[in-house]
Amino acid sequence: QDTGMQMLSLRGLMKQESSNQIGAHQANRKLDVLRRDVEETFNVYEKMNPPSPCLPLYHRVLNGLIVFFDSLVTYSEYLQEIEEKNEVFQEKKENVRDNLLRYQDISLKLSKEVDRYLYKK
């Protein structure tokens, strides 16, 4: 849930860039802000000390954040390749989409599991 807005922002950014509403350089600057936000979220979660029964869930949350961060890094590489006019950038864009779908799946499952833990208490 903490990354929901960042995920929407990333999707919006990707849409703006692909429809040429903003250039790759401007998109990369906005992406830097998103990356910092996700890093902050990861750092907050990383410092948590959950009880033993929650450790598997905790590790899956951290893994999900890593998948999302990887999407941001890959998209940044894609934007840099556009700026440099490299030819392999389309493959990176597909990797970003794949990672985002993977993160979305992970995030939905984790959200449901976290809700179950909260309702037990």
Phi, psi and chi 1 to 4 in degrees:
 res  aa     phi    psi   chi1   chi2   chi3   chi4
   1 GLN       -  -31.0  -68.8  174.9  -16.1      -
   2 ASP   -67.3  -21.3  -69.7  -25.7      -      -
   3 THR  -106.1    6.5   56.7      -      -      -
   4 GLY   -57.8  -45.2      -      -      -      -
   5 MET   -67.2  -38.0  -69.8  -56.7  -65.4      -
   6 GLN   -65.6  -38.0  -72.3  105.4  -18.4      -
   7 MET   -65.6  -43.0 -173.1  159.1  179.7      -
   8 LEU   -63.2  -40.9  -70.9  174.2      -      -
   9 SER   -62.6  -41.3  -65.1      -      -      -
  10 LEU   -63.7  -44.7  176.8   59.1      -      -
  11 ARG   -61.5  -41.4  -72.5 -177.0 -177.0  -88.0
  12 GLY   -64.0  -42.0      -      -      -      -
  13 LEU   -62.0  -44.1 -175.3   61.4      -      -
  14 MET   -63.0  -39.2  -69.4  173.5   72.1      -
  15 LYS   -66.7  -44.1 -175.2  176.0 -179.2  178.6
  16 GLN   -60.8  -43.5  -74.7 -179.9  -37.6      -
  17 GLU   -67.8  -43.4 -178.3  -87.7  -37.6      -
  18 SER   -70.8  -24.5   65.3      -      -      -
  19 SER   -95.4   12.3   63.4      -      -      -
  20 ASN    60.3   27.9  -65.3  -38.8      -      -
  21 GLN   -76.4  -29.0  -66.6  174.7   -5.0      -
  22 ILE  -135.7  156.0   61.3  172.8      -      -
  23 GLY   -85.1  170.7      -      -      -      -
  24 ALA   -62.8  -37.9      -      -      -      -
  25 HIS   -65.0  -47.0 -178.4   71.5      -      -
  26 GLN   -64.9  -40.1 -174.5  179.5    1.3      -
  27 ALA   -61.8  -39.9      -      -      -      -
  28 ASN   -66.1  -37.4 -142.3  -11.1      -      -
  29 ARG   -63.8  -43.3  -76.0 -161.9  -23.4 -121.4
  30 LYS   -66.8  -35.1  -70.1 -177.5  176.0 -171.1
  31 LEU   -65.6  -34.2 -172.0   61.4      -      -
  32 ASP   -58.5  -40.2  -76.4  -21.2      -      -
  33 VAL   -63.6  -44.9  173.3      -      -      -
  34 LEU   -61.6  -42.6  -74.2  173.9      -      -
  35 ARG   -60.5  -43.3  -90.6 -158.8  -38.4 -104.1
  36 ARG   -63.1  -40.7  -78.4 -167.9  -61.8  -88.5
  37 ASP   -61.4  -44.2  -72.3  -12.5      -      -
  38 VAL   -68.2  -37.5  173.4      -      -      -
  39 GLU   -60.8  -43.7  -80.0 -179.9   29.5      -
  40 GLU   -60.2  -45.7  -87.3 -177.5   36.4      -
  41 THR   -60.1  -44.8  -58.9      -      -      -
  42 PHE   -60.5  -44.2 -178.1   84.7      -      -
  43 ASN   -62.2  -38.8  -70.9  -25.4      -      -
  44 VAL   -62.6  -47.7  166.9      -      -      -
  45 TYR   -67.3  -37.7  -83.7   88.9      -      -
  46 GLU   -63.4  -31.8 -172.1  178.1   40.0      -
  47 LYS   -80.1  -10.2  -68.0  174.8 -174.8  172.8
  48 MET   -67.1  153.7  -70.5 -177.9  175.0      -
  49 ASN  -127.0   80.0 -170.0   15.7      -      -
  50 PRO   -72.9  157.1   27.5  -33.4      -      -
  51 PRO   -65.6  156.5   16.0  -22.7      -      -
  52 SER   -49.8  -44.2  -64.4      -      -      -
  53 PRO   -62.4  -20.5  -18.2   26.9      -      -
  54 CYS   -96.2   -2.8  -61.5      -      -      -
  55 LEU   -58.0  -44.6  -78.6  176.4      -      -
  56 PRO   -59.9  -41.0  -23.4   33.2      -      -
  57 LEU   -65.4  -43.1  175.5   61.0      -      -
  58 TYR   -57.0  -44.8  169.9   73.3      -      -
  59 HIS   -67.3  -34.9  -70.4  -76.0      -      -
  60 ARG   -69.7  -35.6  -72.0 -163.5  -50.9  -85.3
  61 VAL   -62.7  -47.5  167.7      -      -      -
  62 LEU   -60.8  -41.8  -70.1  178.8      -      -
  63 ASN   -62.3  -41.2 -176.4   53.8      -      -
  64 GLY   -61.4  -41.8      -      -      -      -
  65 LEU   -63.8  -36.1  -71.7  169.9      -      -
  66 ILE   -65.8  -41.0  -69.5  168.2      -      -
  67 VAL   -61.5  -43.8  168.8      -      -      -
  68 PHE   -64.8  -44.1 -174.5   48.0      -      -
  69 PHE   -62.0  -38.9 -170.0   77.2      -      -
  70 ASP   -60.5  -37.4 -172.3   45.2      -      -
  71 SER   -61.4  -43.0  -61.6      -      -      -
  72 LEU   -64.5  -42.1  -63.9  171.7      -      -
  73 VAL   -65.8  -44.1  169.9      -      -      -
  74 THR   -63.4  -40.0  -56.4      -      -      -
  75 TYR   -65.6  -38.2 -171.9   56.9      -      -
  76 SER   -61.9  -42.7  176.3      -      -      -
  77 GLU   -62.4  -40.9  -68.9  169.5   -5.1      -
  78 TYR   -59.1  -46.2  158.8   77.4      -      -
  79 LEU   -64.7  -38.5  -68.2  171.0      -      -
  80 GLN   -64.7  -38.1  -71.2  170.7   -6.8      -
  81 GLU   -67.6  -34.6  -71.9 -179.5    6.5      -
  82 ILE   -62.6  -46.3  -73.7  177.5      -      -
  83 GLU   -60.4  -36.5  -72.2 -176.9   60.2      -
  84 GLU   -88.4   -2.0  -63.5  168.4    5.9      -
  85 LYS    62.2   37.2  -50.9 -110.2 -172.8  -71.4
  86 ASN   -78.2  156.8  -70.4  -21.6      -      -
  87 GLU   -90.7  -13.8  -63.3  -61.1  -40.3      -
  88 VAL   -89.3    6.7  -65.6      -      -      -
  89 PHE   -65.7  -28.4   59.9   81.7      -      -
  90 GLN   -64.2  -37.2 -160.0   57.7   32.4      -
  91 GLU   -62.4  -39.4 -178.8 -179.9  -36.9      -
  92 LYS   -65.4  -38.8  -73.0 -145.6 -173.7  -79.3
  93 LYS   -63.5  -39.2 -169.8  169.2 -171.4  176.3
  94 GLU   -65.4  -37.5  -70.3  172.2   15.7      -
  95 ASN   -62.9  -38.7  -72.3  -16.5      -      -
  96 VAL   -62.0  -47.7  171.4      -      -      -
  97 ARG   -61.6  -42.5  -72.9 -170.7 -178.3  122.0
  98 ASP   -61.6  -45.2  -69.3  -15.7      -      -
  99 ASN   -64.8  -38.0  -80.5  -15.8      -      -
 100 LEU   -65.2  -40.8  -80.0  178.0      -      -
 101 LEU   -64.5  -40.3  -71.4  173.3      -      -
 102 ARG   -63.1  -44.3 -164.5  167.7  130.5 -134.8
 103 TYR   -64.1  -41.4  173.9   70.8      -      -
 104 GLN   -60.6  -42.8 -174.2  175.2    4.9      -
 105 ASP   -63.5  -46.8 -175.7   50.6      -      -
 106 ILE   -60.2  -46.4  -69.0  169.1      -      -
 107 SER   -61.6  -43.4  179.8      -      -      -
 108 LEU   -63.9  -44.0  -72.0  173.2      -      -
 109 LYS   -63.5  -43.1  -71.3  176.0 -175.8  174.2
 110 LEU   -66.0  -40.3  -73.1  172.3      -      -
 111 SER   -59.3  -43.6 -178.8      -      -      -
 112 LYS   -64.9  -40.5  -70.9  176.7 -176.8  177.0
 113 GLU   -68.5  -40.1 -168.4  167.4  -15.4      -
 114 VAL   -62.3  -42.8  167.1      -      -      -
 115 ASP   -59.0  -40.7  -72.9  -14.2      -      -
 116 ARG   -62.2  -42.5  -81.4 -163.2  -49.4  -97.2
 117 TYR   -61.5  -42.5  -87.9   99.8      -      -
 118 LEU   -68.2  -36.7  -67.6  174.9      -      -
 119 TYR   -72.4  -23.8  -72.2  128.8      -      -
 120 LYS   -68.0  -30.8  -75.1 -178.9 -178.5  178.6
 121 LYS   -83.1      -  -66.5 -175.8  178.8 -165.7
